[in-house]
Amino acid sequence: MNAIINAYLNEETHPFFSKTATFDGMLEVPRIRANDQIIIPKHIVPLSKAKYCENDFLAESFIAFYEKDSLFKDFLQHPKKYFPILRKAKGVIAPDCSLYFDDPFFINMIAIYMRNSIAHFLQENGFYVIANPRWGNEKTYTTAILPEEMAFLGCPKESIIAIGSFGAIREIEEREHFITGLRIMLCKLTPKIVLVYGAMPSKIFDEFRHLAYFIQFEEWTKYVKGGK
């Protein structure tokens, strides 16, 4: 989480990311535009692993941030440094800034703002970017604190999005929040296609399959060990 705070407080970069953005909700979270066309990648590659991939492989992939925040902390502050590797990919999934249950609500607000601010910045620089709604506990995906579901602000409706189940459904409490948040997200955003990075157990996803077209991508470690 320190990586997110440092990026937000960086006066040289943070205001620049969203200066051309339009904003959503009372928190004025930058909007991620819906893309004119829907592109489906063959692979999803974490940013820290992209430099080890062949160009042909990246050309069929989306680069994502489903890994520890510390592994992409430099990207959050200096995204332009990573443009050369990002341009080798078919697209980019918005940063997956972690939302922790025990963090102050304000910290989670910053994580959501940074997620969309950088996604907007990438779109302004010609990248194909899709939204990555990430929620934590009920404070982020319901109106328990705010009159709007904070986690989904700025994400386009009726479009393609990505979510990460990796590390979010192992424990009972995490799994319950994931399921409830997923239910609300699908009703709120009504996405056409949902890319899922990580496991898609039937006991979680079966009740939602009629609401969107889900496409699963194996977590990177499993993929390199022989996953699909």
C-alpha positions in Angstrom: 0.0 0.0 0.0 2.9 2.4 0.5 3.5 2.2 -3.2 0.0 3.6 -3.9 0.3 6.4 -1.3 3.7 7.4 -2.7 2.3 7.6 -6.2 -0.7 9.6 -5.1 1.5 12.1 -3.2 4.0 12.5 -6.0 3.4 16.1 -7.1 5.3 15.7 -10.3 3.2 12.9 -11.7 -0.1 12.4 -9.9 -2.0 15.6 -11.1 -0.7 15.0 -14.6 -2.4 11.6 -15.0 -5.9 12.8 -14.8 -5.8 16.4 -16.0 -7.8 15.6 -19.2 -10.2 13.2 -17.5 -13.9 13.4 -16.9 -15.0 12.3 -13.4 -17.6 10.0 -11.9 -19.5 10.4 -8.6 -19.0 12.5 -5.6 -15.4 11.3 -5.2 -14.7 12.4 -8.8 -12.9 9.3 -9.8 -11.5 9.5 -13.3 -13.6 7.7 -15.9 -12.2 4.8 -18.0 -13.7 5.1 -21.5 -15.4 2.1 -23.1 -13.4 0.9 -26.1 -14.9 1.1 -29.6 -14.2 -2.6 -30.1 -13.9 -5.6 -27.8 -10.5 -7.4 -28.0 -9.9 -10.7 -26.3 -6.3 -11.6 -25.5 -4.9 -15.1 -25.6 -2.9 -14.5 -22.4 -2.7 -12.2 -19.4 0.8 -11.4 -18.3 1.8 -9.6 -15.0 3.9 -6.5 -15.7 6.9 -7.9 -13.8 7.0 -11.0 -16.1 6.4 -9.2 -19.4 10.1 -8.4 -20.0 10.8 -12.1 -20.1 8.2 -12.8 -22.8 8.8 -13.1 -26.6 7.4 -10.2 -28.7 5.1 -12.6 -30.5 3.7 -13.8 -27.2 3.1 -10.3 -25.9 1.4 -9.3 -29.1 -1.4 -11.7 -28.2 -1.5 -10.7 -24.5 -2.8 -8.2 -22.1 -0.4 -6.9 -19.5 -1.9 -6.7 -16.1 -1.0 -6.0 -12.4 -2.3 -9.1 -10.6 0.7 -9.3 -8.3 2.1 -7.6 -5.2 1.8 -3.8 -5.3 5.6 -3.6 -4.6 6.3 -5.2 -8.0 4.7 -2.3 -9.9 5.3 0.5 -7.5 7.7 2.2 -9.9 5.1 2.0 -12.7 2.5 3.8 -10.5 4.9 6.8 -10.3 6.6 6.6 -13.7 4.3 4.9 -16.1 5.9 6.5 -19.2 9.1 4.4 -18.5 7.0 1.3 -19.2 5.5 2.5 -22.5 7.9 0.5 -24.7 7.0 -2.8 -23.1 3.3 -2.0 -22.9 3.2 -1.1 -26.6 4.3 -4.7 -27.4 1.1 -6.0 -25.9 -2.4 -6.2 -27.4 -3.8 -4.2 -24.4 -3.4 -3.3 -20.8 -5.7 -4.1 -17.8 -6.0 -1.2 -15.3 -3.7 -1.4 -12.3 -4.8 -3.8 -9.6 -4.2 -1.6 -6.5 -4.8 -3.7 -3.4 -7.8 -2.9 -1.1 -7.2 -4.3 2.3 -10.0 -5.0 4.8 -8.1 -3.5 7.7 -6.8 -0.3 5.9 -8.5 3.0 6.7 -11.3 3.8 4.2 -9.4 6.8 2.9 -6.5 4.6 1.8 -8.9 2.4 -0.2 -10.3 5.6 -1.8 -6.8 6.5 -2.9 -6.2 3.1 -4.4 -9.4 3.3 -6.5 -8.6 6.8 -7.6 -5.0 5.8 -8.7 -6.3 2.7 -10.5 -8.5 4.8 -12.8 -6.3 7.8 -13.0 -3.4 5.8 -14.5 -5.8 3.8 -16.7 -7.1 7.1 -18.1 -3.6 8.3 -18.6 -2.8 5.1 -20.6 -5.9 5.6 -22.8 -4.9 9.2 -23.5 -1.5 7.8 -24.8 -3.1 5.4 -27.2 -3.3 2.2 -25.3 -6.2 -0.2 -25.4 -7.1 -0.3 -21.7 -9.9 -2.2 -20.0 -11.3 -1.5 -16.5 -10.4 -3.7 -13.5 -13.0 -3.2 -10.8 -11.5 -4.3 -7.5 -13.4 -4.3 -4.2 -12.5 -5.1 -0.6 -15.1 -5.3 2.2 -18.6 -4.0 2.1 -17.5 -0.4 2.6 -16.1 -0.4 -0.9 -18.9 -2.2 -2.8 -22.0 -1.0 -1.0 -23.5 2.3 0.2 -22.6 1.5 3.8 -20.3 4.6 4.0 -21.0 6.6 0.8 -24.2 7.0 -1.2 -22.5 5.2 -4.1 -20.5 2.0 -4.6 -17.0 3.4 -4.6 -15.3 0.4 -6.1 -17.1 0.7 -9.4 -16.9 4.4 -10.0 -15.4 5.4 -13.3 -15.7 1.9 -14.8 -17.6 1.7 -18.1 -20.9 -0.1 -18.4 -21.9 -2.8 -20.9 -18.3 -3.3 -22.0 -15.4 -5.7 -21.4 -13.8 -5.7 -17.9 -11.3 -7.8 -16.0 -11.3 -9.1 -12.4 -8.8 -11.1 -10.4 -9.9 -14.0 -8.3 -6.3 -14.9 -7.5 -5.7 -14.4 -3.8 -9.3 -13.2 -3.3 -11.2 -16.4 -2.6 -9.0 -18.5 -0.4 -10.4 -17.6 3.0 -14.0 -17.6 4.0 -14.3 -13.9 4.7 -12.5 -12.9 1.5 -14.6 -15.3 -0.5 -17.9 -14.0 0.9 -16.9 -10.4 0.1 -15.8 -11.5 -3.4 -19.1 -13.1 -4.2 -21.2 -10.3 -2.8 -19.1 -7.7 -4.6 -19.2 -9.6 -7.8 -23.0 -9.8 -7.6 -23.3 -6.1 -7.1 -20.7 -5.3 -9.8 -22.5 -7.3 -12.4 -25.7 -5.6 -11.7 -24.1 -2.1 -11.6 -21.9 -2.4 -14.7 -23.7 -5.0 -16.7 -20.5 -6.0 -18.5 -20.7 -8.0 -21.8 -17.4 -9.9 -21.2 -15.5 -10.5 -17.9 -11.9 -11.7 -18.1 -11.1 -13.6 -14.9 -7.5 -13.9 -13.8 -7.3 -16.9 -11.5 -9.6 -19.7 -10.5 -13.3 -19.8 -11.5 -14.8 -22.4 -9.2 -18.3 -23.4 -10.1 -19.7 -22.9 -6.6 -18.8 -19.2 -7.0 -19.4 -18.4 -10.7 -22.3 -20.6 -11.8 -25.0 -18.3 -10.5 -23.5 -15.4 -12.5 -22.9 -17.1 -15.9 -26.2 -15.8 -17.4 -25.2 -12.2 -16.6 -22.0 -12.0 -18.7 -19.6 -14.0 -20.8 -16.8 -15.1 -18.6 -13.3 -16.1 -19.9 -10.8 -17.6 -17.5 -7.0 -17.1 -17.6 -4.7 -19.1 -15.4 -2.6 -17.4 -12.8 0.8 -16.9 -14.3 2.7 -19.4 -12.2 0.2 -22.1 -13.1 0.4 -21.1 -16.7 4.1 -21.4 -17.0 3.9 -24.8 -15.3 1.6 -26.1 -17.9 -1.7 -24.4 -17.5 -3.8 -23.3 -20.4 
